[in-house]
Amino acid sequence: MTHPLIPHILDLATPVAESLGLEVVDVVFHTNQSPPVLRVDVRNCESDTSLNDCERMSRSLELALDTADVIPGAYVLEVSSPGISRQLTSDREFISFKGFSVLVKLTEPVGGQQEWSGQLIGRDDTAVHLSQKGKVIVLPRELVVNVQLNEKRR
């Protein structure tokens, strides 16, 4: 379940990230820790996300959060890049990671398999398209649970 402050945090973080040439990929607020930890994943839209990108975002977002007084009490802000094993969700990510090795998990088997791996061709309104050794695999979008980058490049 998403923490109720996440939409407000996203409203603050998105323009901050855009002003720095970054994109907010994910926001998670871990309230089960003391102090709570706000984790914001960002991606550089033009090149690999650097430590400098994360530091710039951290300083700018911290100022915006403190000014807006969104989070009551003390908290820890962590800004990082999403890493390679992350799940693809947006149309932009499916375009950006075309040709990358992905793992697709389904709610029910297609062609006898509930998990498929291959090179991402793309996603449209009806399906996720993969390539396995040159053979096109079409997986119905309504059966897709998640698509994530696969560290094991094939």
C-alpha positions as a printed NumPy array, in Angstrom:
array([[  0.   ,   0.   ,   0.   ],
       [  1.279,   3.448,  -0.881],
       [  1.847,   5.911,   1.949],
       [ -0.69 ,   8.795,   1.857],
       [  2.098,  11.423,   1.624],
       [  3.512,   9.953,  -1.626],
       [  1.272,  11.971,  -4.025],
       [  2.22 ,  15.245,  -2.301],
       [  5.909,  14.261,  -2.285],
       [  5.692,  13.42 ,  -6.   ],
       [  4.087,  16.817,  -6.674],
       [  7.13 ,  18.453,  -5.06 ],
       [  9.819,  16.088,  -6.36 ],
       [  8.802,  15.973, -10.045],
       [  9.421,  19.662, -10.894],
       [ 12.622,  19.647,  -8.81 ],
       [ 13.89 ,  16.656, -10.787],
       [ 12.864,  18.155, -14.137],
       [ 14.722,  21.385, -13.342],
       [ 17.863,  19.281, -12.883],
       [ 17.355,  17.229, -16.076],
       [ 16.234,  14.205, -14.064],
       [ 13.115,  12.066, -13.865],
       [ 11.53 ,  10.688, -10.682],
       [ 11.191,   6.936, -11.174],
       [  9.914,   5.807,  -7.779],
       [  9.161,   7.127,  -4.296],
       [  8.827,   4.921,  -1.206],
       [  8.334,   6.083,   2.38 ],
       [  9.511,   3.481,   4.927],
       [  7.716,   4.467,   8.125],
       [  8.636,   1.231,   9.912],
       [ 12.126,   2.627,  10.611],
       [ 13.171,   5.211,  13.175],
       [ 13.541,   7.804,  11.855],
       [ 11.403,   7.041,   8.766],
       [ 13.261,   6.793,   5.44 ],
       [ 12.04 ,   8.546,   2.301],
       [ 13.635,   6.909,  -0.736],
       [ 13.459,   8.691,  -4.081],
       [ 14.822,   7.011,  -7.202],
       [ 15.787,   9.32 , -10.069],
       [ 17.125,   8.779, -13.566],
       [ 19.152,  11.108, -15.748],
       [ 17.224,  11.462, -19.005],
       [ 20.353,  12.164, -21.107],
       [ 23.067,   9.862, -19.696],
       [ 23.858,   7.393, -16.934],
       [ 22.646,   8.606, -13.543],
       [ 25.663,   9.761, -11.544],
       [ 26.376,  10.271,  -7.875],
       [ 26.452,  14.007,  -8.646],
       [ 22.88 ,  13.766, -10.031],
       [ 21.712,  12.101,  -6.807],
       [ 23.497,  14.687,  -4.637],
       [ 21.988,  17.618,  -6.576],
       [ 18.518,  16.104,  -6.317],
       [ 18.962,  15.376,  -2.624],
       [ 19.952,  18.971,  -1.786],
       [ 17.186,  20.506,  -3.918],
       [ 14.464,  18.112,  -2.78 ],
       [ 15.42 ,  18.449,   0.875],
       [ 14.964,  22.218,   0.609],
       [ 11.586,  21.822,  -1.146],
       [ 10.333,  19.278,   1.409],
       [ 11.47 ,  21.357,   4.38 ],
       [  9.94 ,  24.546,   2.932],
       [  6.6  ,  22.815,   2.284],
       [  6.76 ,  21.048,   5.688],
       [  5.247,  17.903,   4.141],
       [  6.764,  15.322,   6.483],
       [  6.137,  15.849,  10.202],
       [  9.137,  15.15 ,  12.426],
       [ 12.556,  13.811,  11.55 ],
       [ 13.184,  11.626,   8.514],
       [ 16.081,  10.398,   6.368],
       [ 16.092,  11.289,   2.671],
       [ 17.786,   8.797,   0.334],
       [ 18.129,   9.697,  -3.343],
       [ 19.512,   7.047,  -5.678],
       [ 19.297,   5.647,  -9.178],
       [ 16.849,   2.779,  -9.719],
       [ 19.533,   0.285, -10.74 ],
       [ 19.426,  -2.41 , -13.383],
       [ 17.021,  -4.88 , -11.732],
       [ 14.075,  -2.537, -11.715],
       [ 10.607,  -3.069, -13.035],
       [  9.512,  -1.277, -16.206],
       [  6.192,   0.525, -15.913],
       [  5.955,   3.649, -18.066],
       [  5.714,   3.868, -21.848],
       [  8.906,   5.939, -21.761],
       [ 10.778,   3.105, -19.993],
       [  9.572,   0.561, -22.548],
       [ 10.949,   2.816, -25.293],
       [ 14.209,   3.597, -23.44 ],
       [ 14.968,  -0.053, -22.729],
       [ 14.115,  -1.44 , -26.181],
       [ 16.709,  -4.11 , -27.008],
       [ 17.543,  -4.792, -23.349],
       [ 17.165,  -8.227, -21.818],
       [ 13.97 ,  -8.465, -19.753],
       [ 12.097, -10.999, -17.644],
       [  8.296, -11.029, -18.033],
       [  6.073, -12.682, -15.416],
       [  2.497, -13.638, -16.312],
       [ -0.644, -14.444, -14.3  ],
       [ -1.1  , -17.648, -16.301],
       [  1.036, -19.609, -18.756],
       [  1.333, -18.701, -22.422],
       [  2.828, -21.411, -24.59 ],
       [  3.37 , -23.494, -21.455],
       [  5.456, -20.816, -19.679],
       [  4.525, -18.344, -16.961],
       [  7.901, -16.526, -17.143],
       [  9.544, -15.37 , -20.352],
       [ 12.918, -13.78 , -20.965],
       [ 14.223, -12.144, -24.106],
       [ 15.183,  -8.878, -25.74 ],
       [ 12.493,  -6.227, -25.368],
       [ 10.985,  -5.188, -28.685],
       [  8.275,  -3.022, -27.166],
       [  4.828,  -2.752, -25.68 ],
       [  1.568,  -1.665, -27.284],
       [ -2.053,  -1.533, -26.101],
       [ -2.519,  -5.303, -26.388],
       [  0.833,  -7.016, -25.811],
       [  4.465,  -7.025, -24.725],
       [  6.765,  -8.1  , -27.573],
       [ 10.044,  -9.954, -27.008],
       [ 12.664, -11.456, -29.247],
       [ 14.217, -14.82 , -28.399],
       [ 17.074, -15.641, -30.764],
       [ 15.267, -13.782, -33.562],
       [ 11.838, -15.308, -32.874],
       [  9.151, -12.781, -31.902],
       [  7.189, -13.654, -28.756],
       [  3.855, -11.86 , -28.186],
       [  2.57 , -11.875, -24.597],
       [ -0.978, -10.553, -23.975],
       [ -0.726,  -7.408, -21.877],
       [ -3.677,  -8.359, -19.645],
       [ -1.686, -11.409, -18.44 ],
       [  1.521,  -9.469, -17.648],
       [  2.223,  -9.127, -13.92 ],
       [  5.535,  -7.326, -14.361],
       [  8.416,  -6.698, -16.729],
       [ 11.847,  -6.12 , -15.269],
       [ 15.295,  -5.612, -16.625],
       [ 17.257,  -8.847, -16.554],
       [ 20.873,  -8.572, -15.382],
       [ 21.692, -11.752, -17.282],
       [ 22.107, -10.415, -20.812],
       [ 21.521, -13.16 , -23.388]])
